[in-house]
Amino acid sequence: MSEAAVTARASADDAGTPHTPMSRRFRGFLPVVVDVETGGFESRRHALLEIAAIPLDLDDDGNLVLGSSVHAHVEPADGTHIDPQSLEVTGIDIHHPFRFAKPERDALDHIFNHVRNAVRHHECQRAILVGHNAHFDLGFVNAAVARTQHKRNPFHPFSVFDTVTLAGVAYGQTVLARAVQAAGLQWDQAQAHSALYDTTLTAQLFCRIANTWPKMAAPAATAD
């Protein structure tokens, strides 16, 4: 089938739907917002301690909205290190009796199963990680995948959507708290550095920018 025929077929298919389906919105990728809390900055050296993910969804008007979240505390993997200063920033007590941390492999299974279900639901090819400084989060995910020899990672291995770049262009802010506030959203510093909270606010920020982008974009120049 020619490229023109494929385009015509897609246009005909979309004509009866109120909006472009997720499977065609981002070249077959499903945006999944992720945040990790860690024992340091080096993904192959420092421990993954907490991870949260929120696959995005579409409302009836075709706007991006938050889907259901998934979250896990993670036991430090054997051979990984924890910088005490990182724990001071995150407030994580790895010995807390109610932390209910999972072994790293089990935590990945818990997150990845949820993400794969969302990918199937939207008939996408795979997930693409959305994050604030997204390559930091993806680096720790990939390092955990390598340590556990996990064979069913749903995320693209290197491509991401980064809200640092998007917020910098849209609002002139790159710090998450300031970008969230510039977008007209509420930020609670007391909840910051919880993986689930940071994932939720990053997801709201990404949706706000993506849903507003057509209105923010300058009209195309026309020839006189």
DRENLOVO-332940 format. One line per field, with one value per residue (C-alpha): residue number from 1; residue in one letter; chain; x, y, z. Coordinates in Angstrom, 2 decimals. Each point is the difference from the previous one (the first is absolute). Layout:
num <- NUM; ...
residuo <- A; ...
cadena <- A; ...
xx <- X; ...
yy <- Y; ...
zz <- Z; ...
REM end
This chain:
num <- 1; 2; 3; 4; 5; 6; 7; 8; 9; 10; 11; 12; 13; 14; 15; 16; 17; 18; 19; 20; 21; 22; 23; 24; 25; 26; 27; 28; 29; 30; 31; 32; 33; 34; 35; 36; 37; 38; 39; 40; 41; 42; 43; 44; 45; 46; 47; 48; 49; 50; 51; 52; 53; 54; 55; 56; 57; 58; 59; 60; 61; 62; 63; 64; 65; 66; 67; 68; 69; 70; 71; 72; 73; 74; 75; 76; 77; 78; 79; 80; 81; 82; 83; 84; 85; 86; 87; 88; 89; 90; 91; 92; 93; 94; 95; 96; 97; 98; 99; 100; 101; 102; 103; 104; 105; 106; 107; 108; 109; 110; 111; 112; 113; 114; 115; 116; 117; 118; 119; 120; 121; 122; 123; 124; 125; 126; 127; 128; 129; 130; 131; 132; 133; 134; 135; 136; 137; 138; 139; 140; 141; 142; 143; 144; 145; 146; 147; 148; 149; 150; 151; 152; 153; 154; 155; 156; 157; 158; 159; 160; 161; 162; 163; 164; 165; 166; 167; 168; 169; 170; 171; 172; 173; 174; 175; 176; 177; 178; 179; 180; 181; 182; 183; 184; 185; 186; 187; 188; 189; 190; 191; 192; 193; 194; 195; 196; 197; 198; 199; 200; 201; 202; 203; 204; 205; 206; 207; 208; 209; 210; 211; 212; 213; 214; 215; 216; 217; 218; 219; 220; 221; 222; 223; 224
residuo <- M; S; E; A; A; V; T; A; R; A; S; A; D; D; A; G; T; P; H; T; P; M; S; R; R; F; R; G; F; L; P; V; V; V; D; V; E; T; G; G; F; E; S; R; R; H; A; L; L; E; I; A; A; I; P; L; D; L; D; D; D; G; N; L; V; L; G; S; S; V; H; A; H; V; E; P; A; D; G; T; H; I; D; P; Q; S; L; E; V; T; G; I; D; I; H; H; P; F; R; F; A; K; P; E; R; D; A; L; D; H; I; F; N; H; V; R; N; A; V; R; H; H; E; C; Q; R; A; I; L; V; G; H; N; A; H; F; D; L; G; F; V; N; A; A; V; A; R; T; Q; H; K; R; N; P; F; H; P; F; S; V; F; D; T; V; T; L; A; G; V; A; Y; G; Q; T; V; L; A; R; A; V; Q; A; A; G; L; Q; W; D; Q; A; Q; A; H; S; A; L; Y; D; T; T; L; T; A; Q; L; F; C; R; I; A; N; T; W; P; K; M; A; A; P; A; A; T; A; D
cadena <- A; A; A; A; A; A; A; A; A; A; A; A; A; A; A; A; A; A; A; A; A; A; A; A; A; A; A; A; A; A; A; A; A; A; A; A; A; A; A; A; A; A; A; A; A; A; A; A; A; A; A; A; A; A; A; A; A; A; A; A; A; A; A; A; A; A; A; A; A; A; A; A; A; A; A; A; A; A; A; A; A; A; A; A; A; A; A; A; A; A; A; A; A; A; A; A; A; A; A; A; A; A; A; A; A; A; A; A; A; A; A; A; A; A; A; A; A; A; A; A; A; A; A; A; A; A; A; A; A; A; A; A; A; A; A; A; A; A; A; A; A; A; A; A; A; A; A; A; A; A; A; A; A; A; A; A; A; A; A; A; A; A; A; A; A; A; A; A; A; A; A; A; A; A; A; A; A; A; A; A; A; A; A; A; A; A; A; A; A; A; A; A; A; A; A; A; A; A; A; A; A; A; A; A; A; A; A; A; A; A; A; A; A; A; A; A; A; A; A; A; A; A; A; A
xx <- 0.00; 1.38; 0.75; -2.84; -2.39; 1.09; -0.59; -3.42; -0.88; 1.04; -2.02; -3.05; 0.40; 0.30; -2.98; -2.47; 1.85; -0.10; 3.79; 3.24; 0.50; 3.04; 1.48; 0.42; 0.71; 3.68; 1.09; -1.34; 1.61; -2.00; 1.32; 0.54; 1.14; 2.62; 1.88; 2.62; 1.52; 3.50; 3.02; 2.10; 0.60; 1.82; -2.51; 2.33; 1.50; -2.78; -3.15; -3.48; -2.20; -3.41; -1.75; -3.39; -1.61; -3.15; -1.01; -1.82; -3.52; -2.35; -3.28; -3.08; 1.34; 3.36; 1.90; 2.80; -0.93; 1.54; -0.74; 0.25; 3.23; 2.29; 2.67; 2.56; 2.62; 3.10; 2.51; 3.56; 1.45; 3.08; 3.16; -1.64; 0.89; -1.95; 1.31; -1.33; -0.44; -2.49; -2.12; 0.03; -1.46; -2.64; -0.87; 0.00; 0.57; 1.02; -0.46; -3.53; -2.21; -2.90; 2.03; -0.97; 2.77; 0.12; 3.11; 1.16; -1.22; -3.45; -0.25; 0.79; -2.60; -2.58; 0.70; 0.53; -3.18; -2.07; 1.76; -0.35; -3.72; -0.35; 2.04; -2.29; -3.12; 1.01; 1.31; 3.40; 3.31; 1.81; 0.33; 2.13; 1.17; -1.07; 1.93; 1.52; 3.67; -1.33; 3.33; 0.80; -3.15; 0.52; 3.62; -1.07; -2.76; 2.46; 2.59; -2.57; -1.05; 3.63; 0.61; -3.09; 0.42; -3.61; -1.14; -3.34; 0.82; -2.86; 1.92; 1.94; 3.66; 1.18; -2.75; -1.88; -2.26; 1.63; -2.11; 3.14; 0.29; -3.74; -0.49; 3.07; -1.48; -3.58; 0.54; 3.68; 0.33; 2.01; -0.30; -3.01; -1.58; 0.30; -1.17; -3.07; -0.90; 0.64; -2.48; -2.65; 0.16; 0.40; 3.31; 0.32; 3.65; -0.83; -0.82; 2.91; 2.54; -2.67; 0.15; -3.78; -0.48; 2.74; -1.36; -3.50; 1.15; 2.29; -2.92; -2.26; 2.70; 0.51; -3.74; -0.41; 2.74; -1.10; -3.67; 0.76; 2.70; -2.24; -1.24; 3.52; 1.58; 0.42; -2.02; 1.94; 1.39; -1.79; 1.43; -1.20
yy <- 0.00; 3.41; 2.71; 2.11; -2.92; -0.59; 3.68; -0.08; -3.19; 1.56; 3.14; -2.07; -2.07; 3.12; 1.72; -1.93; 0.61; 3.18; 0.16; -1.64; -3.24; -0.34; -2.60; 2.72; 2.95; -0.69; -2.33; -3.05; 0.82; 0.34; 2.79; -1.35; 2.44; -1.40; 1.25; -1.85; 0.71; -1.35; -0.36; 2.33; 1.31; -2.91; -2.45; -3.01; 0.66; 1.38; -1.77; 0.41; 0.61; 1.05; 0.14; 1.21; 0.04; 1.52; -0.98; 2.85; -0.27; 2.05; 1.57; 0.27; 3.19; -1.53; 1.78; -1.79; -0.93; -2.10; -3.71; -2.25; 0.05; -2.78; 0.32; -2.10; 0.39; -1.97; -1.92; 1.14; -2.56; -1.95; 1.85; 3.43; 2.92; 2.70; 3.49; 1.23; 3.48; -1.40; -1.38; 3.44; 1.48; -2.67; -0.68; -3.74; -2.27; -3.30; -1.76; 1.28; -2.96; 1.19; 0.70; -3.42; 0.12; -2.58; -1.73; 1.85; -2.66; -0.14; 3.79; 0.08; -2.70; 2.02; 3.17; -1.62; -2.12; 3.14; 1.82; -2.91; -0.20; 3.69; -0.45; -2.84; 1.98; 2.84; -2.36; 1.67; -1.62; 0.78; 2.61; 3.13; 1.41; 3.52; 1.58; 3.12; -0.51; -3.12; -1.61; -0.16; -2.08; -2.12; -0.63; -1.50; -2.04; -1.37; -0.74; -1.96; -1.86; -0.94; -1.11; -2.22; -1.14; 0.97; -0.95; 1.83; 3.67; 1.91; 3.28; 1.27; -0.50; 3.57; 2.33; 2.18; 3.02; 2.40; 2.58; 2.02; 0.89; 0.37; 2.23; 2.04; 0.74; 0.46; 1.94; 0.90; -2.26; -3.20; -0.79; -2.26; 2.00; 3.28; -1.53; -1.50; 3.36; 1.83; -2.40; 1.05; -3.22; -0.43; -1.12; -1.40; 0.05; -2.26; -2.84; 0.59; -2.81; -2.64; -1.95; -0.16; 3.71; 1.10; -2.33; 1.41; 3.61; -0.76; -1.70; 2.99; 2.32; -2.06; -0.17; 3.73; 0.81; -2.58; 0.96; 3.71; -0.22; 0.54; 3.23; 1.08; -0.67; 3.03; -0.11; -1.07; 2.82; 0.59; 1.41; 3.43
zz <- 0.00; -0.94; 2.58; -1.43; 0.35; 3.61; 0.81; -1.65; 1.88; 3.33; -0.72; -0.84; 3.15; 2.15; -1.60; 2.13; 3.27; 2.10; 0.33; -1.08; 1.96; 2.25; -2.34; -2.65; 2.28; 0.70; -2.82; 1.79; 3.35; 3.23; 2.27; 3.51; 2.66; 2.36; 3.03; 2.01; 3.39; 0.40; 2.24; -2.11; -3.51; -1.68; -1.44; -0.12; 3.43; 2.17; 1.12; -1.43; 3.07; -1.31; -3.38; -1.20; -3.44; -1.49; -3.55; -1.71; -1.38; -2.18; 1.06; -2.22; -1.57; -0.89; 2.77; 1.81; 3.58; 2.74; 0.00; 3.04; 1.95; 1.18; 2.68; 1.85; 2.69; -0.93; 2.09; -0.78; -2.39; 1.03; -0.92; -0.26; 2.23; 1.84; 0.57; 3.39; -1.46; -2.51; 2.84; 1.63; -3.19; -0.60; 3.64; -0.69; 2.98; -1.57; 3.33; 0.69; 1.03; -2.18; -3.12; -1.44; -2.58; -2.78; -1.36; -3.11; -2.45; 1.64; -0.03; -3.73; -0.66; 1.96; -2.00; -3.40; 0.15; 0.57; -2.83; -2.45; 0.71; -0.84; -3.20; -1.08; 0.92; -2.30; -2.72; 0.14; -0.91; 3.24; 2.76; -0.11; 3.32; 0.94; 2.84; 1.47; -0.88; -1.67; -0.86; 3.73; 0.59; -3.11; 1.00; 3.33; -1.66; -2.56; 2.69; 2.03; -3.14; -0.64; 3.60; 0.03; -3.61; -0.57; -3.51; -0.15; 0.40; -1.71; -0.29; -2.99; 0.98; -0.67; -1.28; 2.52; 0.35; 2.47; 1.81; 0.79; -3.68; -0.52; 3.06; -0.92; -3.42; 1.22; 3.24; 0.26; 3.06; 0.38; 3.74; 0.52; 2.82; -1.90; -3.27; 1.69; 1.52; -3.29; -1.62; 2.53; 2.00; 3.76; 1.52; 3.53; 1.10; 2.96; -2.42; -2.38; -0.55; 0.37; -3.26; -0.30; 0.72; -2.39; -2.69; 0.43; -0.26; -2.94; -1.74; 0.64; -1.35; -3.16; -0.64; 0.58; -2.53; -2.59; 0.21; -0.20; -2.66; -3.08; 1.59; 0.97; -3.39; -2.27; -3.24; -3.05; -2.12; -3.30; -3.17; -1.09
REM end
